[in-house]
Amino acid sequence: MKKLLALAGTLSLLGCSSTNPGIPAQGTYISHITPLASYPPRPPLQKLIFPVNTGIEGIVVDPAVTSYMEQIRDRLLAQWSGVRPDAPIFLSVDEHFSSDVSPAGAMFINAGMIQYFSDNPETQSEDAFAFVIAHELSHILLGHAANKAANTKLEQRFAGIGEIGTMVAAAAGGGAVAGSAKTALLALYGAHAVGEYGGFPSWSRSQEEEADTLAVDLMAKAGYSVSMAETSLNALDTADKRDAAEAALKQKAVQEKAQQEAEKTQQNNLATAVLNPLLTPGFSLLGTGLGYVGKGVTYVHLDHPHAAERREELSHYIDRNYADLIPSLHKAPFQNWIRSHDVQKFLQQSQAINDVSAVAPKKNWQKTRQLLSKIGEPVRSSQIWLYFNIQTEAGLGQNKQALADLTTAAQRDDVILKIVTIWANYLNSQGKTDDALAYLAQQQKLFDDPSTLPQQIMIAKKAKKTGTVDGLVMECQMTGIDSLQQACSAASKS
């Protein structure tokens, strides 16, 4: 029953916003919104960029690329009557056509998004790209970003609609209740996103439509052509379907392989006191942190789902409010930026690091080193480059250098979760159990992510710290995350 109440509370939180009355039937959306009185202070970087740092991509910092995006952001923010948040912009080497916002209010633009604009001249206007920035900015302005933490908790608790229905039915005692839970979630997220792709999006349907609509209002007030918003959504719709289909197949294969390898290697990896085994690609208790392996459920994370439905709704809104607004497109500034040396360099380096990620699992370390050596700044300073470089150095027997790089990477404030787990295992392999546990506990707090609890339990159990194990198991049970609880239970019995 407690889980049922938690689900009900989460659904009510995600389905509404206290800062605005919803999109009006008449007039502009922005004129009906009451801006937030304030935004939370900017947190430390590690918290600011969460959950992007739970994956190996992490972030890339390159002011030479993001300064132009920040100019667009500031032009849009100037149209907002309320308090203006920082909304810092970071880059990601992720090759998918997407962008996103963290719960703490940071914006992330994927290399795949920029690459699409670079490859398609018909989209190359500041107006079309302004919609991307305006949409993410609107999530922050409307308070959606802060609510995203609750979406993440829902992702963690339930691997799919079937599991939710079963859980609710068991708690309430009836199949009818299970059906009601499924209906509620389909209405909240959209049958297309949950049913076809089998995953939870970052945002609810209403949040996406609100962000689209406010984005158009901000664009119009800033002098941009709002018709280009539909151009961007057309591109997103195509990429959305393609990426989700590919991700579903890849995720299923990764889950099956990870489960098999974990059963074979986790004991040896934790017990070995040399660096090389700690850096094998197969070592992972829970993947990248948020993608818990469920009971055969294919999980796909969608940043911005149901683009086709959103485009239709937005088209009606634009026709109603901005049919007579036909400003000139802002092409030259954007084309100068997208074709610039700095942007093209970032795209080339992003492609190169993605090539590395494909070669590294094959353990062809000479080839991996060759690819890594050709990658310069800014990607060379990123956590993903360090991660693969550490693997490569260890694979080539350069343990001293690998350890030096690992030590540096583990202490940075943009550290990725994979580096955290490797560093903790290294400390443990050197007999520094207390240091390993303290480091993991500190990082768990900074990430606000409990996924390292099974690792902590295994380390404590190996050191015969019974009291610590019991406390960690209890903490794990309190998360309410079924698959994590199972992993913790297995770790405590290993």
C-alpha positions as CSV (number, residue, x, y, z in Angstrom):
1,M,0.0,0.0,0.0
2,K,2.9,2.3,0.7
3,K,4.1,1.9,-2.9
4,L,0.6,2.6,-4.2
5,L,0.5,5.9,-2.2
6,A,3.9,6.8,-3.5
7,L,2.8,6.2,-7.1
8,A,-0.3,8.3,-6.6
9,G,1.7,11.1,-5.1
10,T,4.3,11.0,-7.9
11,L,1.6,11.0,-10.6
12,S,-0.1,14.1,-9.0
13,L,3.2,15.9,-8.9
14,L,4.2,15.2,-12.4
15,G,0.9,16.0,-14.0
16,C,0.6,19.7,-13.0
17,S,2.6,22.8,-12.2
18,S,1.7,25.5,-9.7
19,T,3.3,28.3,-11.7
20,N,0.8,28.5,-14.5
21,P,-2.8,27.6,-15.3
22,G,-2.0,25.6,-18.4
23,I,-2.2,26.6,-22.1
24,P,-5.2,28.9,-22.6
25,A,-7.8,28.4,-25.3
26,Q,-7.5,32.0,-26.3
27,G,-4.5,34.4,-26.2
28,T,-0.9,33.7,-25.6
29,Y,0.4,31.3,-23.0
30,I,3.2,33.7,-21.7
31,S,0.6,36.3,-20.8
32,H,-1.2,33.8,-18.5
33,I,1.9,32.6,-16.6
34,T,2.9,33.8,-13.2
35,P,6.7,33.6,-13.1
36,L,8.4,31.8,-10.2
37,A,9.5,34.2,-7.5
38,S,13.0,32.7,-7.4
39,Y,15.1,29.7,-8.6
40,P,17.3,27.5,-6.4
41,P,20.9,28.8,-6.1
42,R,23.3,27.2,-8.5
43,P,24.7,24.0,-6.9
44,P,28.2,22.5,-7.3
45,L,28.9,21.3,-10.8
46,Q,28.5,17.6,-9.9
47,K,24.9,18.2,-8.8
48,L,24.3,20.8,-11.5
49,I,25.0,18.3,-14.4
50,F,23.3,15.2,-12.8
51,P,22.1,12.8,-14.3
52,V,24.3,13.3,-17.4
53,N,27.3,12.3,-15.3
54,T,25.8,8.9,-14.6
55,G,26.6,7.9,-18.1
56,I,30.1,7.7,-19.7
57,E,29.4,10.7,-22.0
58,G,29.5,13.3,-19.2
59,I,29.9,16.8,-20.4
60,V,32.2,18.8,-22.6
61,V,33.0,22.4,-21.8
62,D,33.9,24.6,-24.8
63,P,33.0,28.3,-24.5
64,A,34.1,28.8,-28.2
65,V,31.1,26.7,-29.2
66,T,28.5,27.5,-26.5
67,S,29.0,31.3,-26.4
68,Y,26.8,31.7,-29.5
69,M,24.1,29.5,-27.9
70,E,24.3,31.6,-24.8
71,Q,23.7,34.7,-26.9
72,I,20.5,33.1,-28.2
73,R,19.5,32.1,-24.6
74,D,20.0,35.6,-23.3
75,R,18.0,37.1,-26.2
76,L,15.1,34.8,-25.3
77,L,15.5,35.4,-21.5
78,A,15.2,39.1,-22.1
79,Q,11.6,38.5,-23.1
80,W,10.8,37.0,-19.7
81,S,9.2,39.3,-17.1
82,G,10.2,37.2,-14.1
83,V,13.5,36.3,-12.4
84,R,16.0,35.0,-14.9
85,P,17.8,31.8,-14.0
86,D,21.4,31.1,-15.0
87,A,20.6,28.2,-17.3
88,P,24.2,27.3,-18.1
89,I,24.8,25.4,-21.4
90,F,27.0,22.3,-21.7
91,L,27.9,20.1,-24.6
92,S,27.6,16.3,-24.9
93,V,29.4,14.0,-27.4
94,D,26.1,12.0,-27.6
95,E,25.4,11.4,-31.3
96,H,21.6,11.3,-30.9
97,F,19.5,14.3,-32.1
98,S,18.5,15.6,-28.7
99,S,19.0,18.2,-26.0
100,D,17.9,18.2,-22.4
101,V,17.8,20.0,-19.0
102,S,19.0,18.7,-15.6
103,P,16.9,18.9,-12.5
104,A,19.2,21.7,-11.3
105,G,18.6,23.8,-14.4
106,A,21.6,23.1,-16.7
107,M,21.1,22.7,-20.4
108,F,22.8,20.1,-22.6
109,I,23.1,20.1,-26.3
110,N,24.2,16.9,-28.0
111,A,26.7,16.7,-30.8
112,G,24.0,14.8,-32.7
113,M,21.7,17.8,-32.6
114,I,24.4,20.2,-33.9
115,Q,25.5,17.6,-36.5
116,Y,21.9,17.5,-37.9
117,F,21.8,21.2,-38.4
118,S,25.3,21.1,-40.0
119,D,24.2,18.3,-42.4
120,N,20.8,19.9,-43.4
121,P,21.2,23.3,-45.0
122,E,17.4,23.9,-45.1
123,T,17.4,24.0,-41.3
124,Q,20.3,26.4,-40.9
125,S,18.8,29.4,-39.3
126,E,19.1,30.9,-35.9
127,D,15.3,30.8,-35.7
128,A,15.2,27.0,-35.9
129,F,18.0,26.5,-33.4
130,A,16.4,29.2,-31.2
131,F,13.5,26.8,-30.7
132,V,15.8,24.2,-29.4
133,I,17.2,26.6,-26.8
134,A,13.8,28.2,-26.1
135,H,12.2,24.8,-25.4
136,E,14.9,23.7,-22.9
137,L,14.9,27.2,-21.3
138,S,11.1,27.0,-21.0
139,H,11.4,23.8,-19.0
140,I,13.5,25.7,-16.5
141,L,11.2,28.8,-16.5
142,L,8.1,26.8,-15.9
143,G,9.6,24.8,-13.0
144,H,9.6,21.5,-14.9
145,A,13.3,21.0,-14.4
146,A,12.9,20.9,-10.6
147,N,10.1,18.4,-11.1
148,K,12.4,16.2,-13.2
149,A,13.9,14.7,-10.1
150,A,10.5,13.1,-9.5
151,N,10.4,11.8,-13.0
152,T,13.8,10.2,-12.4
153,K,12.5,8.6,-9.2
154,L,9.6,7.1,-11.2
155,E,12.0,5.7,-13.8
156,Q,14.1,4.1,-11.0
157,R,11.1,2.6,-9.3
158,F,9.4,1.0,-12.2
159,A,10.9,-0.6,-15.3
160,G,7.7,-0.6,-17.3
161,I,3.9,-0.3,-17.4
162,G,3.4,-4.0,-16.8
163,E,5.5,-3.9,-13.6
164,I,3.5,-0.9,-12.4
165,G,0.2,-2.5,-13.0
166,T,1.3,-5.7,-11.3
167,M,2.6,-3.8,-8.3
168,V,-0.5,-1.7,-7.9
169,A,-2.8,-4.7,-8.3
170,A,-0.9,-6.6,-5.7
171,A,-1.0,-3.7,-3.3
172,A,-4.7,-2.9,-3.8
173,G,-5.9,-6.4,-4.5
174,G,-7.4,-6.3,-8.0
175,G,-6.8,-6.3,-11.7
176,A,-9.1,-3.3,-12.2
177,V,-6.7,-1.1,-10.1
178,A,-3.8,-2.3,-12.3
179,G,-5.7,-1.2,-15.4
180,S,-6.3,2.2,-13.8
181,A,-2.6,2.7,-13.1
182,K,-1.7,1.8,-16.6
183,T,-4.4,4.2,-18.0
184,A,-3.1,7.0,-15.7
185,L,0.5,6.6,-16.9
186,L,-0.5,6.3,-20.5
187,A,-2.4,9.6,-20.2
188,L,0.5,11.3,-18.4
189,Y,3.3,10.2,-20.7
190,G,1.5,9.2,-23.9
191,A,0.7,5.8,-25.2
192,H,3.1,6.3,-28.1
193,A,6.1,6.9,-25.9
194,V,5.4,4.2,-23.3
195,G,3.6,1.6,-25.4
196,E,5.7,1.7,-28.6
197,Y,9.1,2.3,-27.0
198,G,8.6,0.6,-23.7
199,G,10.3,3.4,-21.8
200,F,9.7,6.5,-19.7
201,P,10.4,9.9,-21.2
202,S,12.1,12.7,-19.2
203,W,9.0,14.9,-19.5
204,S,5.3,14.3,-19.4
205,R,3.2,15.2,-22.4
206,S,1.7,18.3,-20.8
207,Q,5.2,19.5,-19.8
208,E,6.4,19.1,-23.4
209,E,3.5,21.0,-24.8
210,E,3.9,23.8,-22.3
211,A,7.6,24.1,-23.1
212,D,6.9,24.1,-26.8
213,T,4.2,26.8,-26.4
214,L,6.2,29.1,-24.1
215,A,9.2,28.6,-26.5
216,V,7.2,30.0,-29.4
217,D,6.0,32.9,-27.3
218,L,9.6,33.8,-26.3
219,M,10.7,33.4,-30.0
220,A,8.0,35.7,-31.2
221,K,8.8,38.4,-28.6
222,A,12.5,38.1,-29.5
223,G,11.8,38.6,-33.2
224,Y,12.4,35.0,-34.4
225,S,10.3,33.3,-37.0
226,V,8.0,30.9,-35.1
227,S,7.3,28.8,-38.1
228,M,10.8,27.3,-37.7
229,A,9.7,25.7,-34.5
230,E,7.7,23.3,-36.7
231,T,10.8,22.6,-38.8
232,S,12.7,21.6,-35.6
233,L,9.9,19.4,-34.4
234,N,9.8,17.6,-37.8
235,A,13.4,16.8,-37.5
236,L,12.9,15.6,-33.9
237,D,10.0,13.4,-34.9
238,T,12.1,11.6,-37.5
239,A,15.1,11.3,-35.2
240,D,12.9,10.3,-32.2
241,K,11.5,7.2,-34.0
242,R,14.8,6.2,-35.5
243,D,16.8,6.5,-32.2
244,A,14.2,4.8,-30.1
245,A,14.0,1.8,-32.4
246,E,17.8,1.5,-32.4
247,A,18.1,2.1,-28.7
248,A,15.6,-0.6,-27.9
249,L,17.6,-3.2,-29.8
250,K,20.9,-2.1,-28.4
251,Q,19.6,-1.9,-24.8
252,K,18.3,-5.4,-24.9
253,A,21.6,-6.8,-26.2
254,V,23.5,-4.8,-23.6
255,Q,21.3,-6.0,-20.8
256,E,21.7,-9.6,-21.7
257,K,25.4,-9.4,-22.1
258,A,25.9,-7.4,-18.9
259,Q,23.9,-9.9,-16.9
260,Q,25.9,-12.8,-18.2
261,E,29.3,-11.1,-17.7
262,A,28.4,-9.8,-14.2
263,E,27.6,-13.4,-13.1
264,K,31.0,-14.6,-14.3
265,T,33.3,-11.8,-13.4
266,Q,32.1,-9.6,-10.5
267,Q,33.6,-11.8,-7.8
268,N,37.0,-12.0,-9.5
269,N,37.0,-8.2,-10.3
270,L,36.3,-7.3,-6.7
271,A,38.9,-9.7,-5.3
272,T,41.8,-8.9,-7.6
273,A,44.4,-6.4,-6.3
274,V,45.8,-5.2,-9.6
275,L,44.6,-2.4,-11.7
276,N,44.1,-4.0,-15.1
277,P,41.1,-6.2,-14.1
278,L,39.4,-3.2,-12.5
279,L,39.3,-1.5,-15.9
280,T,37.7,-4.3,-18.0
281,P,34.6,-3.2,-19.9
282,G,32.6,-6.1,-18.4
283,F,32.9,-4.9,-14.8
284,S,29.8,-3.2,-13.7
285,L,27.3,-3.9,-10.9
286,L,24.5,-1.7,-12.2
287,G,25.6,-0.3,-15.6
288,T,25.7,3.5,-15.7
289,G,23.6,4.2,-12.6
290,L,20.0,4.8,-13.7
291,G,19.5,2.0,-16.2
292,Y,18.8,-0.8,-13.7
293,V,18.5,-4.2,-15.3
294,G,14.8,-5.2,-14.8
295,K,13.0,-8.5,-15.2
296,G,13.5,-8.8,-19.0
297,V,12.0,-5.3,-19.6
298,T,13.6,-3.3,-22.4
299,Y,14.1,0.2,-21.1
300,V,14.5,3.2,-23.4
301,H,15.1,6.7,-22.1
302,L,13.5,9.3,-24.3
303,D,14.5,12.9,-23.7
304,H,11.6,14.5,-25.7
305,P,9.0,12.0,-26.9
306,H,5.8,12.2,-29.1
307,A,7.2,15.0,-31.3
308,A,4.5,14.4,-34.0
309,E,1.6,15.0,-31.6
310,R,3.4,18.1,-30.2
311,R,4.0,19.5,-33.7
312,E,0.3,19.2,-34.5
313,E,-0.7,21.0,-31.3
314,L,1.9,23.7,-31.8
315,S,0.8,24.3,-35.3
316,H,-2.7,25.1,-34.2
317,Y,-1.3,27.5,-31.5
318,I,0.9,29.3,-34.0
319,D,-1.9,29.7,-36.5
320,R,-4.2,31.1,-33.8
321,N,-1.7,33.6,-32.4
322,Y,1.0,34.3,-34.9
323,A,-0.5,33.8,-38.4
324,D,0.4,37.4,-39.4
325,L,3.9,37.3,-37.9
326,I,6.4,36.8,-40.7
327,P,9.8,38.1,-39.7
328,S,12.9,37.5,-41.8
329,L,15.0,34.5,-41.0
330,H,18.3,35.0,-39.2
331,K,20.4,32.8,-41.4
332,A,23.9,34.4,-41.7
333,P,24.8,34.4,-38.0
334,F,23.9,30.7,-37.6
335,Q,25.6,29.6,-40.8
336,N,28.8,31.4,-39.7
337,W,28.6,29.6,-36.4
338,I,27.7,26.1,-37.6
339,R,30.5,26.2,-40.3
340,S,33.1,27.7,-37.9
341,H,36.3,25.8,-37.1
342,D,35.4,25.5,-33.5
343,V,32.0,23.8,-34.1
344,Q,33.3,21.5,-36.8
345,K,36.2,20.5,-34.6
346,F,33.8,19.6,-31.8
347,L,31.7,17.5,-34.2
348,Q,34.8,15.7,-35.5
349,Q,36.1,15.0,-32.1
350,S,32.7,13.8,-30.9
351,Q,32.5,11.4,-33.8
352,A,36.1,10.2,-33.0
353,I,35.3,9.5,-29.3
354,N,32.2,7.6,-30.5
355,D,34.5,5.5,-32.7
356,V,36.7,4.8,-29.7
357,S,33.7,3.6,-27.8
358,A,33.0,1.1,-30.5
359,V,36.6,-0.2,-30.6
360,A,37.4,-0.3,-26.9
361,P,35.2,-3.3,-26.0
362,K,37.2,-5.3,-28.5
363,K,40.3,-4.6,-26.5
364,N,42.4,-3.6,-29.5
365,W,44.3,-1.2,-27.3
366,Q,46.8,-0.2,-30.0
367,K,44.0,0.9,-32.3
368,T,42.2,2.6,-29.4
369,R,45.4,4.5,-28.4
370,Q,45.8,5.6,-32.0
371,L,42.2,7.0,-32.1
372,L,42.5,8.7,-28.8
373,S,45.8,10.4,-29.7
374,K,44.1,12.2,-32.6
375,I,41.5,13.8,-30.3
376,G,42.3,17.3,-29.1
377,E,40.7,19.9,-27.0
378,P,37.9,20.3,-25.8
379,V,37.0,16.6,-25.9
380,R,40.4,15.5,-24.7
381,S,39.7,17.2,-21.4
382,S,36.4,15.4,-20.9
383,Q,35.7,12.5,-18.6
384,I,34.8,10.2,-21.5
385,W,38.2,10.7,-23.1
386,L,39.9,10.0,-19.7
387,Y,37.8,6.9,-19.1
388,F,38.8,5.3,-22.4
389,N,42.4,6.5,-22.0
390,I,42.6,4.9,-18.6
391,Q,41.3,1.6,-20.0
392,T,43.8,1.8,-22.9
393,E,46.8,2.6,-20.7
394,A,45.9,-0.3,-18.4
395,G,45.3,-2.6,-21.4
396,L,48.8,-1.8,-22.6
397,G,50.3,-2.5,-19.2
398,Q,51.0,1.2,-18.5
399,N,49.5,0.9,-15.0
400,K,51.5,3.7,-13.4
401,Q,50.1,6.3,-15.9
402,A,46.6,4.7,-15.8
403,L,46.6,5.1,-12.0
404,A,47.7,8.7,-12.2
405,D,45.0,9.5,-14.7
406,L,42.4,7.6,-12.7
407,T,43.4,9.5,-9.5
408,T,42.9,12.8,-11.3
409,A,39.6,11.9,-13.0
410,A,38.1,10.6,-9.7
411,Q,38.7,13.9,-7.9
412,R,37.2,16.2,-10.6
413,D,33.8,17.8,-10.0
414,D,32.6,16.6,-13.4
415,V,33.5,13.0,-12.6
416,I,31.3,10.3,-14.2
417,L,29.8,7.4,-12.2
418,K,31.9,4.8,-14.0
419,I,35.1,6.5,-12.9
420,V,33.7,6.6,-9.3
421,T,33.1,2.8,-9.3
422,I,36.6,2.0,-10.8
423,W,38.4,4.3,-8.3
424,A,36.5,2.8,-5.3
425,N,37.4,-0.7,-6.5
426,Y,41.0,0.3,-6.8
427,L,41.1,1.7,-3.3
428,N,39.5,-1.5,-2.0
429,S,42.0,-3.7,-3.9
430,Q,44.8,-1.8,-2.1
431,G,43.3,-2.7,1.3
432,K,41.9,0.8,1.7
433,T,38.4,-0.4,2.5
434,D,37.4,2.5,4.7
435,D,38.6,5.0,2.1
436,A,36.7,3.2,-0.6
437,L,33.5,3.2,1.4
438,A,33.9,6.8,2.4
439,Y,34.5,7.8,-1.2
440,L,31.4,6.0,-2.5
441,A,29.2,7.4,0.3
442,Q,30.4,10.9,-0.5
443,Q,29.8,10.4,-4.2
444,Q,26.4,8.9,-3.6
445,K,25.4,12.1,-1.8
446,L,26.8,14.3,-4.5
447,F,25.2,12.4,-7.3
448,D,22.0,11.9,-5.3
449,D,22.0,8.4,-6.8
450,P,21.9,5.1,-4.8
451,S,23.2,2.9,-7.6
452,T,26.5,2.2,-5.9
453,L,24.9,0.7,-2.8
454,P,25.5,-2.9,-4.1
455,Q,29.1,-2.1,-4.6
456,Q,29.4,-0.6,-1.1
457,I,27.7,-3.8,0.3
458,M,30.1,-6.1,-1.5
459,I,33.2,-4.1,-0.3
460,A,31.9,-4.0,3.3
461,K,31.0,-7.7,3.3
462,K,34.5,-8.7,2.0
463,A,36.0,-6.7,4.9
464,K,33.6,-8.5,7.3
465,K,32.0,-5.2,8.3
466,T,28.7,-6.8,9.3
467,G,27.2,-3.7,10.9
468,T,28.0,-1.6,7.8
469,V,26.5,-4.2,5.5
470,D,23.3,-4.3,7.5
471,G,23.0,-0.5,7.5
472,L,23.6,-0.4,3.7
473,V,21.1,-3.1,3.0
474,M,18.5,-1.2,5.1
475,E,19.3,2.0,3.2
476,C,18.9,0.1,-0.1
477,Q,15.5,-1.3,0.9
478,M,14.3,2.2,1.8
479,T,14.9,3.4,-1.8
480,G,11.8,1.4,-3.0
481,I,13.6,0.5,-6.2
482,D,12.9,-3.2,-6.8
483,S,15.8,-4.1,-9.1
484,L,18.2,-2.2,-6.9
485,Q,16.9,-4.0,-3.8
486,Q,17.4,-7.3,-5.5
487,A,21.0,-6.3,-6.4
488,C,21.7,-5.3,-2.8
489,S,20.2,-8.5,-1.5
490,A,22.4,-10.5,-3.9
491,A,25.5,-8.5,-2.9
492,S,24.8,-9.1,0.8
493,K,24.7,-12.9,0.2
494,S,27.7,-13.2,-2.1
